[in-house]
Amino acid sequence: MDSFKVVLEGPAPWGFRLQGGKDFNVPLSISRLTPGGKAAQAGVAVGDWVLSIDGESAGNLTHIEAQNKIRACGERLSLGLSRAQPVQSKPQKVQTPDKQLLRPLVPDASKQRLTENTEDWRPRPGTGQSRSFRILAHLTGTEFMQDPDEEYMKKSREKYVLELQSPRYTRLRDWHHQRSAHALNVQS
């Protein structure tokens, strides 16, 4: 597990979303990054655990307390982060935080398992389908179904329009409107 410190300069927005906290019984972590945002440029990754905010331990903070600490930082936000597996991106300058910050909140094995399980549900590159979508398609027997072609869709739309203009549809619509009006005491 790699621990490192990131300093973000300038005013908010910082370019990340926080999740978890003491009130959720889940360690604070980065759940989303704004592409090209300050956090992404500094090498922060989705899934990084937040160990400290401005040098103060974040282990006992609720979600709101952590958000308020981040808001109170003003022009300079310093985060102590922890990463289970290095993300393949540009190299980082690693600064070692205090010994107190290096203590993991959850054992490495359970974080590893959590990371692996959540990766299964992310969309795969090129397919646009997550594993859960593919499993559901397999269970319902629709995995090999294809989208209907344009010609079929055009015929279907034309048929629908013709049905809306038919005398049978008109009679049914008028009957329904009359019954509704009678039930609502609009017409007697």
Phi and psi restraints in degrees (value plus and minus 20) as a CYANA .aco file:
   2 ASP   PHI    -114.1   -74.1
   2 ASP   PSI     110.2   150.2
   3 SER   PHI    -131.9   -91.9
   3 SER   PSI     119.5   159.5
   4 PHE   PHI    -175.2  -135.2
   4 PHE   PSI     147.9   187.9
   5 LYS   PHI    -137.4   -97.4
   5 LYS   PSI     119.0   159.0
   6 VAL   PHI    -145.6  -105.6
   6 VAL   PSI     114.2   154.2
   7 VAL   PHI    -136.2   -96.2
   7 VAL   PSI     101.3   141.3
   8 LEU   PHI    -124.6   -84.6
   8 LEU   PSI     105.3   145.3
   9 GLU   PHI    -120.6   -80.6
   9 GLU   PSI     131.5   171.5
  10 GLY   PHI      76.2   116.2
  10 GLY   PSI     154.0   194.0
  11 PRO   PHI     -96.6   -56.6
  11 PRO   PSI     146.2   186.2
  12 ALA   PHI     -82.6   -42.6
  12 ALA   PSI     138.0   178.0
  13 PRO   PHI     -98.2   -58.2
  13 PRO   PSI     127.5   167.5
  14 TRP   PHI    -109.4   -69.4
  14 TRP   PSI     -38.6     1.4
  15 GLY   PHI      70.7   110.7
  15 GLY   PSI       6.8    46.8
  16 PHE   PHI    -167.9  -127.9
  16 PHE   PSI     141.3   181.3
  17 ARG   PHI    -138.8   -98.8
  17 ARG   PSI     119.1   159.1
  18 LEU   PHI    -119.6   -79.6
  18 LEU   PSI     126.2   166.2
  19 GLN   PHI    -157.4  -117.4
  19 GLN   PSI     140.3   180.3
  20 GLY   PHI      66.6   106.6
  20 GLY   PSI    -186.1  -146.1
  21 GLY   PHI     114.9   154.9
  21 GLY   PSI     147.9   187.9
  22 LYS   PHI     -77.7   -37.7
  22 LYS   PSI     -56.7   -16.7
  23 ASP   PHI     -88.6   -48.6
  23 ASP   PSI     -39.1     0.9
  24 PHE   PHI    -122.2   -82.2
  24 PHE   PSI     -21.1    18.9
  25 ASN   PHI      36.2    76.2
  25 ASN   PSI      14.5    54.5
  26 VAL   PHI    -155.4  -115.4
  26 VAL   PSI     115.6   155.6
  27 PRO   PHI     -79.9   -39.9
  27 PRO   PSI     126.7   166.7
  28 LEU   PHI     -82.9   -42.9
  28 LEU   PSI     113.5   153.5
  29 SER   PHI    -169.4  -129.4
  29 SER   PSI     147.3   187.3
  30 ILE   PHI    -107.1   -67.1
  30 ILE   PSI     100.5   140.5
  31 SER   PHI    -121.6   -81.6
  31 SER   PSI     -41.8    -1.8
  32 ARG   PHI    -175.3  -135.3
  32 ARG   PSI     126.6   166.6
  33 LEU   PHI    -142.8  -102.8
  33 LEU   PSI     123.1   163.1
  34 THR   PHI    -102.9   -62.9
  34 THR   PSI     102.6   142.6
  35 PRO   PHI     -77.4   -37.4
  35 PRO   PSI     108.4   148.4
  36 GLY   PHI      58.4    98.4
  36 GLY   PSI     -18.1    21.9
  37 GLY   PHI     -93.6   -53.6
  37 GLY   PSI     154.2   194.2
  38 LYS   PHI     -79.8   -39.8
  38 LYS   PSI     -63.1   -23.1
  39 ALA   PHI     -85.8   -45.8
  39 ALA   PSI     -63.4   -23.4
  40 ALA   PHI     -83.7   -43.7
  40 ALA   PSI     -60.9   -20.9
  41 GLN   PHI     -86.1   -46.1
  41 GLN   PSI     -48.8    -8.8
  42 ALA   PHI    -103.2   -63.2
  42 ALA   PSI     -24.0    16.0
  43 GLY   PHI      75.1   115.1
  43 GLY   PSI      -9.3    30.7
  44 VAL   PHI     -89.4   -49.4
  44 VAL   PSI     123.6   163.6
  45 ALA   PHI    -146.4  -106.4
  45 ALA   PSI     133.3   173.3
  46 VAL   PHI     -81.5   -41.5
  46 VAL   PSI     113.4   153.4
  47 GLY   PHI      79.5   119.5
  47 GLY   PSI     -32.5     7.5
  48 ASP   PHI     -83.1   -43.1
  48 ASP   PSI     117.2   157.2
  49 TRP   PHI    -106.3   -66.3
  49 TRP   PSI     120.4   160.4
  50 VAL   PHI    -113.3   -73.3
  50 VAL   PSI      90.9   130.9
  51 LEU   PHI    -110.9   -70.9
  51 LEU   PSI     -54.3   -14.3
  52 SER   PHI    -168.7  -128.7
  52 SER   PSI     132.8   172.8
  53 ILE   PHI    -146.8  -106.8
  53 ILE   PSI      98.3   138.3
  54 ASP   PHI      32.7    72.7
  54 ASP   PSI      22.4    62.4
  55 GLY   PHI      61.9   101.9
  55 GLY   PSI     -25.2    14.8
  56 GLU   PHI    -122.7   -82.7
  56 GLU   PSI     116.5   156.5
  57 SER   PHI     -77.1   -37.1
  57 SER   PSI     117.1   157.1
  58 ALA   PHI    -123.2   -83.2
  58 ALA   PSI     -15.9    24.1
  59 GLY   PHI     -82.9   -42.9
  59 GLY   PSI     -50.7   -10.7
  60 ASN   PHI    -128.1   -88.1
  60 ASN   PSI      -3.6    36.4
  61 LEU   PHI    -109.2   -69.2
  61 LEU   PSI     120.8   160.8
  62 THR   PHI     -96.8   -56.8
  62 THR   PSI     150.5   190.5
  63 HIS   PHI     -79.5   -39.5
  63 HIS   PSI     -66.7   -26.7
  64 ILE   PHI     -85.2   -45.2
  64 ILE   PSI     -61.6   -21.6
  65 GLU   PHI     -80.4   -40.4
  65 GLU   PSI     -61.6   -21.6
  66 ALA   PHI     -84.5   -44.5
  66 ALA   PSI     -63.6   -23.6
  67 GLN   PHI     -80.5   -40.5
  67 GLN   PSI     -63.0   -23.0
  68 ASN   PHI     -85.4   -45.4
  68 ASN   PSI     -58.4   -18.4
  69 LYS   PHI     -82.1   -42.1
  69 LYS   PSI     -61.6   -21.6
  70 ILE   PHI     -86.3   -46.3
  70 ILE   PSI     -62.6   -22.6
  71 ARG   PHI     -82.8   -42.8
  71 ARG   PSI     -55.5   -15.5
  72 ALA   PHI     -93.9   -53.9
  72 ALA   PSI     -30.0    10.0
  73 CYS   PHI     -88.4   -48.4
  73 CYS   PSI     -46.9    -6.9
  74 GLY   PHI      55.1    95.1
  74 GLY   PSI    -137.2   -97.2
  75 GLU   PHI    -109.9   -69.9
  75 GLU   PSI     -28.0    12.0
  76 ARG   PHI    -164.5  -124.5
  76 ARG   PSI      97.7   137.7
  77 LEU   PHI    -133.6   -93.6
  77 LEU   PSI     103.0   143.0
  78 SER   PHI    -131.7   -91.7
  78 SER   PSI     102.3   142.3
  79 LEU   PHI    -140.8  -100.8
  79 LEU   PSI     113.3   153.3
  80 GLY   PHI    -115.2   -75.2
  80 GLY   PSI     101.5   141.5
  81 LEU   PHI    -142.2  -102.2
  81 LEU   PSI     140.5   180.5
  82 SER   PHI    -154.4  -114.4
  82 SER   PSI     118.6   158.6
  83 ARG   PHI    -149.6  -109.6
  83 ARG   PSI     109.5   149.5
  84 ALA   PHI     -90.0   -50.0
  84 ALA   PSI     -66.8   -26.8
  85 GLN   PHI    -146.9  -106.9
  85 GLN   PSI     117.9   157.9
  86 PRO   PHI     -84.0   -44.0
  86 PRO   PSI     114.9   154.9
  87 VAL   PHI    -104.1   -64.1
  87 VAL   PSI     118.3   158.3
  88 GLN   PHI     -98.6   -58.6
  88 GLN   PSI      77.5   117.5
  89 SER   PHI    -173.1  -133.1
  89 SER   PSI    -181.8  -141.8
  90 LYS   PHI     -85.2   -45.2
  90 LYS   PSI     127.9   167.9
  91 PRO   PHI     -82.0   -42.0
  91 PRO   PSI     129.9   169.9
  92 GLN   PHI    -131.0   -91.0
  92 GLN   PSI     130.3   170.3
  93 LYS   PHI    -106.4   -66.4
  93 LYS   PSI      97.2   137.2
  94 VAL   PHI    -117.6   -77.6
  94 VAL   PSI     102.5   142.5
  95 GLN   PHI    -130.6   -90.6
  95 GLN   PSI     110.5   150.5
  96 THR   PHI    -100.3   -60.3
  96 THR   PSI     100.1   140.1
  97 PRO   PHI     -98.3   -58.3
  97 PRO   PSI    -197.5  -157.5
  98 ASP   PHI     -75.7   -35.7
  98 ASP   PSI     137.6   177.6
  99 LYS   PHI     -80.9   -40.9
  99 LYS   PSI     -55.1   -15.1
 100 GLN   PHI     -82.4   -42.4
 100 GLN   PSI     -53.5   -13.5
 101 LEU   PHI     -96.6   -56.6
 101 LEU   PSI     -40.3    -0.3
 102 LEU   PHI     -96.3   -56.3
 102 LEU   PSI     -31.4     8.6
 103 ARG   PHI     -91.8   -51.8
 103 ARG   PSI      99.2   139.2
 104 PRO   PHI     -88.8   -48.8
 104 PRO   PSI     126.8   166.8
 105 LEU   PHI    -100.7   -60.7
 105 LEU   PSI     -51.3   -11.3
 106 VAL   PHI    -152.5  -112.5
 106 VAL   PSI     125.0   165.0
 107 PRO   PHI     -75.7   -35.7
 107 PRO   PSI     128.4   168.4
 108 ASP   PHI     -76.2   -36.2
 108 ASP   PSI     -60.8   -20.8
 109 ALA   PHI     -81.9   -41.9
 109 ALA   PSI     -61.5   -21.5
 110 SER   PHI     -91.2   -51.2
 110 SER   PSI     -55.4   -15.4
 111 LYS   PHI     -86.8   -46.8
 111 LYS   PSI     -60.2   -20.2
 112 GLN   PHI     -80.1   -40.1
 112 GLN   PSI     -65.0   -25.0
 113 ARG   PHI     -83.9   -43.9
 113 ARG   PSI     -62.0   -22.0
 114 LEU   PHI     -82.1   -42.1
 114 LEU   PSI     -63.9   -23.9
 115 THR   PHI     -82.4   -42.4
 115 THR   PSI     -64.9   -24.9
 116 GLU   PHI     -83.6   -43.6
 116 GLU   PSI     -62.5   -22.5
 117 ASN   PHI     -85.0   -45.0
 117 ASN   PSI     -60.0   -20.0
 118 THR   PHI     -93.1   -53.1
 118 THR   PSI     -49.5    -9.5
 119 GLU   PHI     -84.9   -44.9
 119 GLU   PSI     -50.5   -10.5
 120 ASP   PHI     -82.1   -42.1
 120 ASP   PSI     -48.2    -8.2
 121 TRP   PHI    -116.9   -76.9
 121 TRP   PSI     -22.3    17.7
 122 ARG   PHI     -99.9   -59.9
 122 ARG   PSI     130.5   170.5
 123 PRO   PHI     -82.3   -42.3
 123 PRO   PSI     123.1   163.1
 124 ARG   PHI    -103.3   -63.3
 124 ARG   PSI     126.1   166.1
 125 PRO   PHI     -81.5   -41.5
 125 PRO   PSI     113.8   153.8
 126 GLY   PHI      69.6   109.6
 126 GLY   PSI     -46.2    -6.2
 127 THR   PHI    -119.1   -79.1
 127 THR   PSI     -51.8   -11.8
 128 GLY   PHI      52.2    92.2
 128 GLY   PSI     -10.7    29.3
 129 GLN   PHI    -138.9   -98.9
 129 GLN   PSI     113.4   153.4
 130 SER   PHI    -100.7   -60.7
 130 SER   PSI     147.3   187.3
 131 ARG   PHI     -83.0   -43.0
 131 ARG   PSI     -57.9   -17.9
 132 SER   PHI     -82.8   -42.8
 132 SER   PSI     -57.8   -17.8
 133 PHE   PHI     -84.4   -44.4
 133 PHE   PSI     -63.9   -23.9
 134 ARG   PHI     -86.1   -46.1
 134 ARG   PSI     -58.7   -18.7
 135 ILE   PHI     -83.3   -43.3
 135 ILE   PSI     -65.2   -25.2
 136 LEU   PHI     -81.8   -41.8
 136 LEU   PSI     -62.1   -22.1
 137 ALA   PHI     -82.2   -42.2
 137 ALA   PSI     -58.9   -18.9
 138 HIS   PHI     -86.5   -46.5
 138 HIS   PSI     -63.9   -23.9
 139 LEU   PHI     -85.0   -45.0
 139 LEU   PSI     -55.0   -15.0
 140 THR   PHI    -110.3   -70.3
 140 THR   PSI     -23.6    16.4
 141 GLY   PHI      55.7    95.7
 141 GLY   PSI       2.1    42.1
 142 THR   PHI    -129.6   -89.6
 142 THR   PSI      -7.6    32.4
 143 GLU   PHI     -86.3   -46.3
 143 GLU   PSI     -46.8    -6.8
 144 PHE   PHI    -123.7   -83.7
 144 PHE   PSI     -13.2    26.8
 145 MET   PHI     -91.5   -51.5
 145 MET   PSI     125.4   165.4
 146 GLN   PHI    -133.3   -93.3
 146 GLN   PSI     138.7   178.7
 147 ASP   PHI     -86.9   -46.9
 147 ASP   PSI     122.8   162.8
 148 PRO   PHI     -84.3   -44.3
 148 PRO   PSI     127.9   167.9
 149 ASP   PHI     -95.8   -55.8
 149 ASP   PSI     145.5   185.5
 150 GLU   PHI     -82.3   -42.3
 150 GLU   PSI     -59.3   -19.3
 151 GLU   PHI     -83.3   -43.3
 151 GLU   PSI     -63.1   -23.1
 152 TYR   PHI     -82.6   -42.6
 152 TYR   PSI     -63.1   -23.1
 153 MET   PHI     -83.6   -43.6
 153 MET   PSI     -58.7   -18.7
 154 LYS   PHI     -84.4   -44.4
 154 LYS   PSI     -64.5   -24.5
 155 LYS   PHI     -82.8   -42.8
 155 LYS   PSI     -61.0   -21.0
 156 SER   PHI     -82.7   -42.7
 156 SER   PSI     -63.1   -23.1
 157 ARG   PHI     -83.8   -43.8
 157 ARG   PSI     -62.5   -22.5
 158 GLU   PHI     -82.8   -42.8
 158 GLU   PSI     -61.1   -21.1
 159 LYS   PHI     -83.4   -43.4
 159 LYS   PSI     -61.0   -21.0
 160 TYR   PHI     -83.8   -43.8
 160 TYR   PSI     -63.6   -23.6
 161 VAL   PHI     -83.2   -43.2
 161 VAL   PSI     -62.2   -22.2
 162 LEU   PHI     -82.8   -42.8
 162 LEU   PSI     -59.7   -19.7
 163 GLU   PHI     -84.0   -44.0
 163 GLU   PSI     -56.3   -16.3
 164 LEU   PHI     -87.5   -47.5
 164 LEU   PSI     -45.3    -5.3
 165 GLN   PHI    -114.8   -74.8
 165 GLN   PSI     -20.4    19.6
 166 SER   PHI     -95.7   -55.7
 166 SER   PSI     133.0   173.0
 167 PRO   PHI     -82.3   -42.3
 167 PRO   PSI     -54.9   -14.9
 168 ARG   PHI     -82.5   -42.5
 168 ARG   PSI     -64.6   -24.6
 169 TYR   PHI     -83.2   -43.2
 169 TYR   PSI     -62.3   -22.3
 170 THR   PHI     -82.2   -42.2
 170 THR   PSI     -64.5   -24.5
 171 ARG   PHI     -82.1   -42.1
 171 ARG   PSI     -64.3   -24.3
 172 LEU   PHI     -83.7   -43.7
 172 LEU   PSI     -62.3   -22.3
 173 ARG   PHI     -82.6   -42.6
 173 ARG   PSI     -65.7   -25.7
 174 ASP   PHI     -84.4   -44.4
 174 ASP   PSI     -61.5   -21.5
 175 TRP   PHI     -81.0   -41.0
 175 TRP   PSI     -64.6   -24.6
 176 HIS   PHI     -82.5   -42.5
 176 HIS   PSI     -64.8   -24.8
 177 HIS   PHI     -83.2   -43.2
 177 HIS   PSI     -59.4   -19.4
 178 GLN   PHI     -85.1   -45.1
 178 GLN   PSI     -64.7   -24.7
 179 ARG   PHI     -83.7   -43.7
 179 ARG   PSI     -60.1   -20.1
 180 SER   PHI     -85.4   -45.4
 180 SER   PSI     -63.1   -23.1
 181 ALA   PHI     -84.0   -44.0
 181 ALA   PSI     -60.5   -20.5
 182 HIS   PHI     -85.0   -45.0
 182 HIS   PSI     -63.1   -23.1
 183 ALA   PHI     -85.6   -45.6
 183 ALA   PSI     -50.2   -10.2
 184 LEU   PHI    -112.1   -72.1
 184 LEU   PSI     -12.9    27.1
 185 ASN   PHI      38.3    78.3
 185 ASN   PSI      11.3    51.3
 186 VAL   PHI    -107.3   -67.3
 186 VAL   PSI     -51.3   -11.3
 187 GLN   PHI    -154.9  -114.9
 187 GLN   PSI     120.0   160.0
